[in-house]
Amino acid sequence: MSRIAAVIKDGLVENIIEIAEGAKGDSEIQTRNGIDITGQAVSIGWAYENKEFIAPPKTQEQLDSEVEQLAKAELRLAAEAKLLALGLNVDDLKALLG
């Protein structure tokens, strides 16, 4: 099974690489500037400080998108509750709303 490593430069994740099992130089990558992140959600641009990965702050666009998605989800839940109160069942909702 292969492993995933984050290549660190100046305290930031510069690249993500896959290391094949038994690959030549595998242990060298670990000791130089690559950190094993197999199974972790780490991306390029994250900071690496005190042996911890830190996600960059979200942009205003990302925050606005999350707010919009939450508002849509709340609106859908409210609509479903109203339809259920009118006597529709779960199968009716699935047919109507998908």
Gaussian input, Z-matrix of N, CA and C with variables (Angstrom, degrees):
# hf/3-21g

backbone

0 1
 N
 C     1     B1
 C     2     B2     1     A1
 N     3     B3     2     A2     1     D1
 C     4     B4     3     A3     2     D2
 C     5     B5     4     A4     3     D3
 N     6     B6     5     A5     4     D4
 C     7     B7     6     A6     5     D5
 C     8     B8     7     A7     6     D6
 N     9     B9     8     A8     7     D7
 C    10    B10     9     A9     8     D8
 C    11    B11    10    A10     9     D9
 N    12    B12    11    A11    10    D10
 C    13    B13    12    A12    11    D11
 C    14    B14    13    A13    12    D12
 N    15    B15    14    A14    13    D13
 C    16    B16    15    A15    14    D14
 C    17    B17    16    A16    15    D15
 N    18    B18    17    A17    16    D16
 C    19    B19    18    A18    17    D17
 C    20    B20    19    A19    18    D18
 N    21    B21    20    A20    19    D19
 C    22    B22    21    A21    20    D20
 C    23    B23    22    A22    21    D21
 N    24    B24    23    A23    22    D22
 C    25    B25    24    A24    23    D23
 C    26    B26    25    A25    24    D24
 N    27    B27    26    A26    25    D25
 C    28    B28    27    A27    26    D26
 C    29    B29    28    A28    27    D27
 N    30    B30    29    A29    28    D28
 C    31    B31    30    A30    29    D29
 C    32    B32    31    A31    30    D30
 N    33    B33    32    A32    31    D31
 C    34    B34    33    A33    32    D32
 C    35    B35    34    A34    33    D33
 N    36    B36    35    A35    34    D34
 C    37    B37    36    A36    35    D35
 C    38    B38    37    A37    36    D36
 N    39    B39    38    A38    37    D37
 C    40    B40    39    A39    38    D38
 C    41    B41    40    A40    39    D39
 N    42    B42    41    A41    40    D40
 C    43    B43    42    A42    41    D41
 C    44    B44    43    A43    42    D42
 N    45    B45    44    A44    43    D43
 C    46    B46    45    A45    44    D44
 C    47    B47    46    A46    45    D45
 N    48    B48    47    A47    46    D46
 C    49    B49    48    A48    47    D47
 C    50    B50    49    A49    48    D48
 N    51    B51    50    A50    49    D49
 C    52    B52    51    A51    50    D50
 C    53    B53    52    A52    51    D51
 N    54    B54    53    A53    52    D52
 C    55    B55    54    A54    53    D53
 C    56    B56    55    A55    54    D54
 N    57    B57    56    A56    55    D55
 C    58    B58    57    A57    56    D56
 C    59    B59    58    A58    57    D57
 N    60    B60    59    A59    58    D58
 C    61    B61    60    A60    59    D59
 C    62    B62    61    A61    60    D60
 N    63    B63    62    A62    61    D61
 C    64    B64    63    A63    62    D62
 C    65    B65    64    A64    63    D63
 N    66    B66    65    A65    64    D64
 C    67    B67    66    A66    65    D65
 C    68    B68    67    A67    66    D66
 N    69    B69    68    A68    67    D67
 C    70    B70    69    A69    68    D68
 C    71    B71    70    A70    69    D69
 N    72    B72    71    A71    70    D70
 C    73    B73    72    A72    71    D71
 C    74    B74    73    A73    72    D72
 N    75    B75    74    A74    73    D73
 C    76    B76    75    A75    74    D74
 C    77    B77    76    A76    75    D75
 N    78    B78    77    A77    76    D76
 C    79    B79    78    A78    77    D77
 C    80    B80    79    A79    78    D78
 N    81    B81    80    A80    79    D79
 C    82    B82    81    A81    80    D80
 C    83    B83    82    A82    81    D81
 N    84    B84    83    A83    82    D82
 C    85    B85    84    A84    83    D83
 C    86    B86    85    A85    84    D84
 N    87    B87    86    A86    85    D85
 C    88    B88    87    A87    86    D86
 C    89    B89    88    A88    87    D87
 N    90    B90    89    A89    88    D88
 C    91    B91    90    A90    89    D89
 C    92    B92    91    A91    90    D90
 N    93    B93    92    A92    91    D91
 C    94    B94    93    A93    92    D92
 C    95    B95    94    A94    93    D93
 N    96    B96    95    A95    94    D94
 C    97    B97    96    A96    95    D95
 C    98    B98    97    A97    96    D96
 N    99    B99    98    A98    97    D97
 C   100   B100    99    A99    98    D98
 C   101   B101   100   A100    99    D99
 N   102   B102   101   A101   100   D100
 C   103   B103   102   A102   101   D101
 C   104   B104   103   A103   102   D102
 N   105   B105   104   A104   103   D103
 C   106   B106   105   A105   104   D104
 C   107   B107   106   A106   105   D105
 N   108   B108   107   A107   106   D106
 C   109   B109   108   A108   107   D107
 C   110   B110   109   A109   108   D108
 N   111   B111   110   A110   109   D109
 C   112   B112   111   A111   110   D110
 C   113   B113   112   A112   111   D111
 N   114   B114   113   A113   112   D112
 C   115   B115   114   A114   113   D113
 C   116   B116   115   A115   114   D114
 N   117   B117   116   A116   115   D115
 C   118   B118   117   A117   116   D116
 C   119   B119   118   A118   117   D117
 N   120   B120   119   A119   118   D118
 C   121   B121   120   A120   119   D119
 C   122   B122   121   A121   120   D120
 N   123   B123   122   A122   121   D121
 C   124   B124   123   A123   122   D122
 C   125   B125   124   A124   123   D123
 N   126   B126   125   A125   124   D124
 C   127   B127   126   A126   125   D125
 C   128   B128   127   A127   126   D126
 N   129   B129   128   A128   127   D127
 C   130   B130   129   A129   128   D128
 C   131   B131   130   A130   129   D129
 N   132   B132   131   A131   130   D130
 C   133   B133   132   A132   131   D131
 C   134   B134   133   A133   132   D132
 N   135   B135   134   A134   133   D133
 C   136   B136   135   A135   134   D134
 C   137   B137   136   A136   135   D135
 N   138   B138   137   A137   136   D136
 C   139   B139   138   A138   137   D137
 C   140   B140   139   A139   138   D138
 N   141   B141   140   A140   139   D139
 C   142   B142   141   A141   140   D140
 C   143   B143   142   A142   141   D141
 N   144   B144   143   A143   142   D142
 C   145   B145   144   A144   143   D143
 C   146   B146   145   A145   144   D144
 N   147   B147   146   A146   145   D145
 C   148   B148   147   A147   146   D146
 C   149   B149   148   A148   147   D147
 N   150   B150   149   A149   148   D148
 C   151   B151   150   A150   149   D149
 C   152   B152   151   A151   150   D150
 N   153   B153   152   A152   151   D151
 C   154   B154   153   A153   152   D152
 C   155   B155   154   A154   153   D153
 N   156   B156   155   A155   154   D154
 C   157   B157   156   A156   155   D155
 C   158   B158   157   A157   156   D156
 N   159   B159   158   A158   157   D157
 C   160   B160   159   A159   158   D158
 C   161   B161   160   A160   159   D159
 N   162   B162   161   A161   160   D160
 C   163   B163   162   A162   161   D161
 C   164   B164   163   A163   162   D162
 N   165   B165   164   A164   163   D163
 C   166   B166   165   A165   164   D164
 C   167   B167   166   A166   165   D165
 N   168   B168   167   A167   166   D166
 C   169   B169   168   A168   167   D167
 C   170   B170   169   A169   168   D168
 N   171   B171   170   A170   169   D169
 C   172   B172   171   A171   170   D170
 C   173   B173   172   A172   171   D171
 N   174   B174   173   A173   172   D172
 C   175   B175   174   A174   173   D173
 C   176   B176   175   A175   174   D174
 N   177   B177   176   A176   175   D175
 C   178   B178   177   A177   176   D176
 C   179   B179   178   A178   177   D177
 N   180   B180   179   A179   178   D178
 C   181   B181   180   A180   179   D179
 C   182   B182   181   A181   180   D180
 N   183   B183   182   A182   181   D181
 C   184   B184   183   A183   182   D182
 C   185   B185   184   A184   183   D183
 N   186   B186   185   A185   184   D184
 C   187   B187   186   A186   185   D185
 C   188   B188   187   A187   186   D186
 N   189   B189   188   A188   187   D187
 C   190   B190   189   A189   188   D188
 C   191   B191   190   A190   189   D189
 N   192   B192   191   A191   190   D190
 C   193   B193   192   A192   191   D191
 C   194   B194   193   A193   192   D192
 N   195   B195   194   A194   193   D193
 C   196   B196   195   A195   194   D194
 C   197   B197   196   A196   195   D195
 N   198   B198   197   A197   196   D196
 C   199   B199   198   A198   197   D197
 C   200   B200   199   A199   198   D198
 N   201   B201   200   A200   199   D199
 C   202   B202   201   A201   200   D200
 C   203   B203   202   A202   201   D201
 N   204   B204   203   A203   202   D202
 C   205   B205   204   A204   203   D203
 C   206   B206   205   A205   204   D204
 N   207   B207   206   A206   205   D205
 C   208   B208   207   A207   206   D206
 C   209   B209   208   A208   207   D207
 N   210   B210   209   A209   208   D208
 C   211   B211   210   A210   209   D209
 C   212   B212   211   A211   210   D210
 N   213   B213   212   A212   211   D211
 C   214   B214   213   A213   212   D212
 C   215   B215   214   A214   213   D213
 N   216   B216   215   A215   214   D214
 C   217   B217   216   A216   215   D215
 C   218   B218   217   A217   216   D216
 N   219   B219   218   A218   217   D217
 C   220   B220   219   A219   218   D218
 C   221   B221   220   A220   219   D219
 N   222   B222   221   A221   220   D220
 C   223   B223   222   A222   221   D221
 C   224   B224   223   A223   222   D222
 N   225   B225   224   A224   223   D223
 C   226   B226   225   A225   224   D224
 C   227   B227   226   A226   225   D225
 N   228   B228   227   A227   226   D226
 C   229   B229   228   A228   227   D227
 C   230   B230   229   A229   228   D228
 N   231   B231   230   A230   229   D229
 C   232   B232   231   A231   230   D230
 C   233   B233   232   A232   231   D231
 N   234   B234   233   A233   232   D232
 C   235   B235   234   A234   233   D233
 C   236   B236   235   A235   234   D234
 N   237   B237   236   A236   235   D235
 C   238   B238   237   A237   236   D236
 C   239   B239   238   A238   237   D237
 N   240   B240   239   A239   238   D238
 C   241   B241   240   A240   239   D239
 C   242   B242   241   A241   240   D240
 N   243   B243   242   A242   241   D241
 C   244   B244   243   A243   242   D242
 C   245   B245   244   A244   243   D243
 N   246   B246   245   A245   244   D244
 C   247   B247   246   A246   245   D245
 C   248   B248   247   A247   246   D246
 N   249   B249   248   A248   247   D247
 C   250   B250   249   A249   248   D248
 C   251   B251   250   A250   249   D249
 N   252   B252   251   A251   250   D250
 C   253   B253   252   A252   251   D251
 C   254   B254   253   A253   252   D252
 N   255   B255   254   A254   253   D253
 C   256   B256   255   A255   254   D254
 C   257   B257   256   A256   255   D255
 N   258   B258   257   A257   256   D256
 C   259   B259   258   A258   257   D257
 C   260   B260   259   A259   258   D258
 N   261   B261   260   A260   259   D259
 C   262   B262   261   A261   260   D260
 C   263   B263   262   A262   261   D261
 N   264   B264   263   A263   262   D262
 C   265   B265   264   A264   263   D263
 C   266   B266   265   A265   264   D264
 N   267   B267   266   A266   265   D265
 C   268   B268   267   A267   266   D266
 C   269   B269   268   A268   267   D267
 N   270   B270   269   A269   268   D268
 C   271   B271   270   A270   269   D269
 C   272   B272   271   A271   270   D270
 N   273   B273   272   A272   271   D271
 C   274   B274   273   A273   272   D272
 C   275   B275   274   A274   273   D273
 N   276   B276   275   A275   274   D274
 C   277   B277   276   A276   275   D275
 C   278   B278   277   A277   276   D276
 N   279   B279   278   A278   277   D277
 C   280   B280   279   A279   278   D278
 C   281   B281   280   A280   279   D279
 N   282   B282   281   A281   280   D280
 C   283   B283   282   A282   281   D281
 C   284   B284   283   A283   282   D282
 N   285   B285   284   A284   283   D283
 C   286   B286   285   A285   284   D284
 C   287   B287   286   A286   285   D285
 N   288   B288   287   A287   286   D286
 C   289   B289   288   A288   287   D287
 C   290   B290   289   A289   288   D288
 N   291   B291   290   A290   289   D289
 C   292   B292   291   A291   290   D290
 C   293   B293   292   A292   291   D291

   B1=1.4460
   B2=1.5200
   B3=1.3133
   B4=1.4584
   B5=1.5251
   B6=1.3262
   B7=1.4541
   B8=1.5257
   B9=1.3148
   B10=1.4517
   B11=1.5279
   B12=1.3275
   B13=1.4638
   B14=1.5204
   B15=1.3127
   B16=1.4625
   B17=1.5234
   B18=1.3213
   B19=1.4582
   B20=1.5315
   B21=1.3231
   B22=1.4627
   B23=1.5179
   B24=1.3400
   B25=1.4610
   B26=1.5290
   B27=1.3071
   B28=1.4737
   B29=1.5277
   B30=1.3333
   B31=1.4523
   B32=1.5155
   B33=1.3510
   B34=1.4623
   B35=1.5203
   B36=1.3108
   B37=1.4596
   B38=1.5288
   B39=1.3236
   B40=1.4567
   B41=1.5231
   B42=1.3379
   B43=1.4513
   B44=1.5200
   B45=1.3306
   B46=1.4590
   B47=1.5273
   B48=1.3290
   B49=1.4628
   B50=1.5199
   B51=1.3223
   B52=1.4562
   B53=1.5168
   B54=1.3281
   B55=1.4615
   B56=1.5222
   B57=1.3165
   B58=1.4619
   B59=1.5194
   B60=1.3205
   B61=1.4707
   B62=1.5212
   B63=1.3150
   B64=1.4578
   B65=1.5162
   B66=1.3337
   B67=1.4655
   B68=1.5226
   B69=1.3283
   B70=1.4556
   B71=1.5280
   B72=1.3078
   B73=1.4593
   B74=1.5145
   B75=1.3253
   B76=1.4620
   B77=1.5215
   B78=1.3203
   B79=1.4631
   B80=1.5213
   B81=1.3184
   B82=1.4628
   B83=1.5303
   B84=1.3337
   B85=1.4600
   B86=1.5276
   B87=1.3136
   B88=1.4655
   B89=1.5213
   B90=1.3156
   B91=1.4553
   B92=1.5230
   B93=1.3080
   B94=1.4685
   B95=1.5222
   B96=1.3254
   B97=1.4550
   B98=1.5310
   B99=1.3207
   B100=1.4578
   B101=1.5161
   B102=1.3276
   B103=1.4582
   B104=1.5240
   B105=1.3213
   B106=1.4648
   B107=1.5282
   B108=1.3373
   B109=1.4674
   B110=1.5246
   B111=1.3158
   B112=1.4653
   B113=1.5257
   B114=1.3314
   B115=1.4618
   B116=1.5197
   B117=1.3236
   B118=1.4606
   B119=1.5286
   B120=1.3198
   B121=1.4686
   B122=1.5185
   B123=1.3232
   B124=1.4585
   B125=1.5196
   B126=1.3239
   B127=1.4693
   B128=1.5126
   B129=1.3212
   B130=1.4627
   B131=1.5304
   B132=1.3355
   B133=1.4562
   B134=1.5154
   B135=1.3308
   B136=1.4641
   B137=1.5285
   B138=1.3144
   B139=1.4672
   B140=1.5264
   B141=1.3269
   B142=1.4640
   B143=1.5182
   B144=1.3467
   B145=1.4599
   B146=1.5186
   B147=1.3157
   B148=1.4714
   B149=1.5310
   B150=1.3296
   B151=1.4660
   B152=1.5299
   B153=1.3407
   B154=1.4598
   B155=1.5168
   B156=1.3476
   B157=1.4497
   B158=1.5164
   B159=1.3344
   B160=1.4515
   B161=1.5273
   B162=1.3321
   B163=1.4631
   B164=1.5250
   B165=1.3284
   B166=1.4666
   B167=1.5304
   B168=1.3370
   B169=1.4582
   B170=1.5270
   B171=1.3333
   B172=1.4647
   B173=1.5251
   B174=1.3287
   B175=1.4558
   B176=1.5235
   B177=1.3288
   B178=1.4644
   B179=1.5269
   B180=1.3115
   B181=1.4770
   B182=1.5337
   B183=1.3293
   B184=1.4600
   B185=1.5251
   B186=1.3341
   B187=1.4558
   B188=1.5221
   B189=1.3439
   B190=1.4631
   B191=1.5264
   B192=1.3247
   B193=1.4589
   B194=1.5268
   B195=1.3278
   B196=1.4647
   B197=1.5265
   B198=1.3272
   B199=1.4662
   B200=1.5249
   B201=1.3224
   B202=1.4707
   B203=1.5329
   B204=1.3209
   B205=1.4711
   B206=1.5238
   B207=1.3302
   B208=1.4676
   B209=1.5231
   B210=1.3238
   B211=1.4622
   B212=1.5320
   B213=1.3302
   B214=1.4694
   B215=1.5229
   B216=1.3253
   B217=1.4662
   B218=1.5205
   B219=1.3315
   B220=1.4627
   B221=1.5215
   B222=1.3185
   B223=1.4653
   B224=1.5212
   B225=1.3257
   B226=1.4633
   B227=1.5310
   B228=1.3298
   B229=1.4623
   B230=1.5274
   B231=1.3206
   B232=1.4685
   B233=1.5232
   B234=1.3307
   B235=1.4639
   B236=1.5303
   B237=1.3244
   B238=1.4664
   B239=1.5267
   B240=1.3150
   B241=1.4693
   B242=1.5236
   B243=1.3287
   B244=1.4655
   B245=1.5293
   B246=1.3295
   B247=1.4668
   B248=1.5268
   B249=1.3208
   B250=1.4659
   B251=1.5334
   B252=1.3408
   B253=1.4649
   B254=1.5235
   B255=1.3323
   B256=1.4675
   B257=1.5248
   B258=1.3378
   B259=1.4508
   B260=1.5203
   B261=1.3180
   B262=1.4595
   B263=1.5250
   B264=1.3318
   B265=1.4631
   B266=1.5311
   B267=1.3110
   B268=1.4640
   B269=1.5212
   B270=1.3276
   B271=1.4675
   B272=1.5272
   B273=1.3442
   B274=1.4654
   B275=1.5336
   B276=1.3363
   B277=1.4548
   B278=1.5265
   B279=1.3282
   B280=1.4609
   B281=1.5298
   B282=1.3437
   B283=1.4572
   B284=1.5308
   B285=1.3035
   B286=1.4578
   B287=1.5275
   B288=1.3239
   B289=1.4621
   B290=1.5320
   B291=1.2956
   B292=1.4736
   B293=1.4781
   A1=108.90
   A2=116.94
   A3=120.20
   A4=110.20
   A5=113.96
   A6=120.64
   A7=108.19
   A8=115.95
   A9=121.86
   A10=107.82
   A11=116.13
   A12=120.22
   A13=110.24
   A14=115.10
   A15=122.14
   A16=107.52
   A17=116.25
   A18=121.17
   A19=106.73
   A20=115.99
   A21=122.41
   A22=110.18
   A23=115.93
   A24=120.94
   A25=107.24
   A26=115.97
   A27=122.11
   A28=112.15
   A29=116.63
   A30=121.06
   A31=115.82
   A32=117.47
   A33=121.47
   A34=110.76
   A35=116.20
   A36=120.88
   A37=106.61
   A38=114.46
   A39=120.74
   A40=111.73
   A41=116.50
   A42=121.36
   A43=109.07
   A44=115.78
   A45=122.95
   A46=106.02
   A47=116.14
   A48=119.78
   A49=110.56
   A50=115.04
   A51=121.39
   A52=107.74
   A53=115.85
   A54=121.07
   A55=107.57
   A56=116.38
   A57=120.83
   A58=109.48
   A59=115.83
   A60=120.61
   A61=109.61
   A62=115.05
   A63=120.72
   A64=113.96
   A65=117.24
   A66=119.93
   A67=110.27
   A68=115.52
   A69=120.73
   A70=108.60
   A71=117.15
   A72=121.47
   A73=113.24
   A74=117.04
   A75=122.40
   A76=111.74
   A77=118.12
   A78=120.17
   A79=111.39
   A80=117.79
   A81=120.78
   A82=110.67
   A83=116.05
   A84=119.86
   A85=109.53
   A86=116.60
   A87=121.13
   A88=111.75
   A89=117.51
   A90=119.35
   A91=112.99
   A92=119.49
   A93=120.71
   A94=111.17
   A95=117.49
   A96=118.60
   A97=112.44
   A98=117.05
   A99=120.56
   A100=110.46
   A101=115.82
   A102=121.75
   A103=107.62
   A104=116.73
   A105=121.07
   A106=109.39
   A107=116.19
   A108=121.42
   A109=111.26
   A110=116.68
   A111=120.74
   A112=109.21
   A113=116.11
   A114=121.38
   A115=114.99
   A116=117.69
   A117=121.01
   A118=109.99
   A119=116.40
   A120=121.91
   A121=108.52
   A122=116.27
   A123=122.84
   A124=107.01
   A125=117.42
   A126=121.43
   A127=111.25
   A128=114.83
   A129=121.48
   A130=107.97
   A131=115.51
   A132=120.78
   A133=113.83
   A134=116.93
   A135=119.66
   A136=109.26
   A137=116.27
   A138=121.64
   A139=108.93
   A140=115.46
   A141=121.83
   A142=107.15
   A143=115.38
   A144=121.09
   A145=109.33
   A146=116.36
   A147=122.48
   A148=112.15
   A149=115.30
   A150=123.24
   A151=112.93
   A152=117.10
   A153=122.01
   A154=109.78
   A155=115.08
   A156=121.22
   A157=108.87
   A158=116.50
   A159=122.03
   A160=108.31
   A161=115.91
   A162=121.06
   A163=110.00
   A164=116.88
   A165=118.56
   A166=109.73
   A167=117.23
   A168=119.09
   A169=110.52
   A170=115.97
   A171=120.76
   A172=109.74
   A173=114.94
   A174=120.30
   A175=108.94
   A176=116.30
   A177=120.38
   A178=110.15
   A179=116.47
   A180=120.83
   A181=110.46
   A182=117.35
   A183=120.76
   A184=111.09
   A185=116.76
   A186=120.76
   A187=111.27
   A188=117.11
   A189=121.17
   A190=111.08
   A191=116.23
   A192=121.15
   A193=111.22
   A194=116.81
   A195=120.53
   A196=111.00
   A197=117.13
   A198=121.14
   A199=109.82
   A200=116.64
   A201=121.39
   A202=110.88
   A203=116.79
   A204=120.79
   A205=111.36
   A206=117.15
   A207=120.79
   A208=111.07
   A209=116.65
   A210=120.77
   A211=110.53
   A212=117.14
   A213=121.00
   A214=110.80
   A215=116.67
   A216=120.04
   A217=111.14
   A218=117.16
   A219=120.95
   A220=111.15
   A221=116.82
   A222=121.51
   A223=110.83
   A224=116.65
   A225=120.46
   A226=111.17
   A227=116.74
   A228=120.06
   A229=111.41
   A230=117.17
   A231=120.91
   A232=110.29
   A233=117.35
   A234=121.10
   A235=110.60
   A236=116.88
   A237=120.47
   A238=110.63
   A239=116.95
   A240=120.47
   A241=110.76
   A242=118.07
   A243=121.72
   A244=111.26
   A245=116.28
   A246=119.89
   A247=110.81
   A248=117.05
   A249=120.03
   A250=110.46
   A251=116.57
   A252=120.67
   A253=111.63
   A254=116.72
   A255=120.69
   A256=112.78
   A257=116.71
   A258=120.10
   A259=115.62
   A260=117.80
   A261=118.73
   A262=108.46
   A263=116.31
   A264=119.46
   A265=109.45
   A266=116.02
   A267=121.60
   A268=111.01
   A269=118.23
   A270=121.80
   A271=110.85
   A272=116.55
   A273=120.43
   A274=109.60
   A275=117.03
   A276=121.08
   A277=111.61
   A278=115.66
   A279=119.59
   A280=110.61
   A281=116.29
   A282=121.35
   A283=110.59
   A284=116.95
   A285=121.61
   A286=113.08
   A287=116.14
   A288=120.50
   A289=114.61
   A290=115.71
   A291=119.47
   A292=115.18
   D1=138.52
   D2=-179.47
   D3=-82.68
   D4=163.45
   D5=177.77
   D6=-119.25
   D7=162.07
   D8=178.71
   D9=-115.32
   D10=137.28
   D11=179.88
   D12=-130.92
   D13=145.31
   D14=173.95
   D15=-97.22
   D16=128.24
   D17=176.78
   D18=-91.12
   D19=120.78
   D20=-174.94
   D21=-102.62
   D22=133.10
   D23=174.69
   D24=-140.50
   D25=125.56
   D26=-179.76
   D27=52.94
   D28=39.62
   D29=175.48
   D30=79.12
   D31=7.43
   D32=179.39
   D33=-125.02
   D34=149.40
   D35=174.57
   D36=-73.39
   D37=113.86
   D38=-177.49
   D39=-92.55
   D40=-29.81
   D41=-176.70
   D42=-158.65
   D43=157.51
   D44=174.05
   D45=-119.46
   D46=128.49
   D47=-178.47
   D48=-126.80
   D49=154.41
   D50=175.35
   D51=-104.04
   D52=133.22
   D53=-179.56
   D54=-113.65
   D55=115.34
   D56=179.58
   D57=-67.45
   D58=147.29
   D59=179.92
   D60=-58.94
   D61=130.00
   D62=178.33
   D63=74.73
   D64=14.07
   D65=-178.64
   D66=-65.66
   D67=140.93
   D68=178.83
   D69=-64.19
   D70=133.53
   D71=-179.21
   D72=85.11
   D73=3.72
   D74=-178.49
   D75=-52.45
   D76=-51.67
   D77=-177.10
   D78=-70.05
   D79=-26.76
   D80=178.96
   D81=-66.53
   D82=-38.57
   D83=178.07
   D84=-60.73
   D85=-42.30
   D86=179.99
   D87=-60.10
   D88=-40.00
   D89=-172.34
   D90=-88.58
   D91=-17.47
   D92=-177.49
   D93=-88.20
   D94=-83.63
   D95=-175.75
   D96=-137.09
   D97=15.96
   D98=177.82
   D99=-111.14
   D100=138.11
   D101=179.57
   D102=-118.02
   D103=129.42
   D104=179.26
   D105=-64.93
   D106=122.10
   D107=178.86
   D108=-123.50
   D109=20.47
   D110=-179.84
   D111=-51.72
   D112=125.71
   D113=178.39
   D114=82.88
   D115=2.15
   D116=179.38
   D117=-107.20
   D118=150.87
   D119=177.46
   D120=-94.21
   D121=86.30
   D122=-179.97
   D123=-125.50
   D124=141.53
   D125=-178.53
   D126=-129.73
   D127=165.17
   D128=175.11
   D129=-58.90
   D130=137.62
   D131=179.69
   D132=99.16
   D133=-11.67
   D134=177.61
   D135=-73.02
   D136=151.81
   D137=175.93
   D138=-86.47
   D139=153.92
   D140=175.16
   D141=-129.39
   D142=107.11
   D143=-178.03
   D144=-134.66
   D145=137.74
   D146=177.55
   D147=48.95
   D148=43.74
   D149=178.21
   D150=63.69
   D151=25.19
   D152=177.47
   D153=-130.13
   D154=145.00
   D155=175.34
   D156=-93.79
   D157=137.19
   D158=-177.93
   D159=-126.64
   D160=121.86
   D161=179.15
   D162=-67.46
   D163=144.88
   D164=176.65
   D165=-68.79
   D166=155.60
   D167=178.39
   D168=-62.98
   D169=148.03
   D170=179.75
   D171=-72.61
   D172=148.26
   D173=176.67
   D174=-78.38
   D175=164.12
   D176=177.48
   D177=-61.25
   D178=-36.01
   D179=178.48
   D180=-62.62
   D181=-43.15
   D182=178.28
   D183=-64.06
   D184=-43.10
   D185=178.99
   D186=-63.53
   D187=-42.65
   D188=178.60
   D189=-62.35
   D190=-40.17
   D191=179.08
   D192=-63.82
   D193=-41.78
   D194=178.58
   D195=-63.99
   D196=-41.23
   D197=178.33
   D198=-62.91
   D199=-42.74
   D200=179.59
   D201=-63.01
   D202=-43.15
   D203=179.06
   D204=-64.02
   D205=-40.36
   D206=178.12
   D207=-65.20
   D208=-41.11
   D209=179.47
   D210=-63.31
   D211=-42.14
   D212=178.06
   D213=-63.65
   D214=-41.77
   D215=179.90
   D216=-64.68
   D217=-41.47
   D218=178.34
   D219=-64.61
   D220=-40.48
   D221=178.44
   D222=-63.24
   D223=-42.51
   D224=178.61
   D225=-63.95
   D226=-43.78
   D227=178.73
   D228=-61.88
   D229=-40.31
   D230=178.46
   D231=-64.60
   D232=-42.08
   D233=179.37
   D234=-64.66
   D235=-42.10
   D236=178.50
   D237=-62.51
   D238=-41.98
   D239=179.59
   D240=-62.60
   D241=-41.29
   D242=178.32
   D243=-64.09
   D244=-41.86
   D245=179.85
   D246=-66.91
   D247=-39.06
   D248=176.55
   D249=-64.21
   D250=-38.60
   D251=178.74
   D252=-65.62
   D253=-26.72
   D254=178.26
   D255=-81.16
   D256=-4.36
   D257=175.52
   D258=109.97
   D259=-1.66
   D260=176.60
   D261=-71.91
   D262=152.11
   D263=177.12
   D264=-105.27
   D265=178.65
   D266=-176.00
   D267=-60.32
   D268=-39.91
   D269=178.55
   D270=-63.82
   D271=-38.31
   D272=177.11
   D273=-62.91
   D274=-42.89
   D275=179.88
   D276=-62.69
   D277=-42.23
   D278=179.65
   D279=-62.36
   D280=-42.59
   D281=179.35
   D282=-65.70
   D283=-37.87
   D284=-175.64
   D285=-80.65
   D286=-44.17
   D287=-173.13
   D288=-103.79
   D289=-16.03
   D290=179.69
   D291=84.44

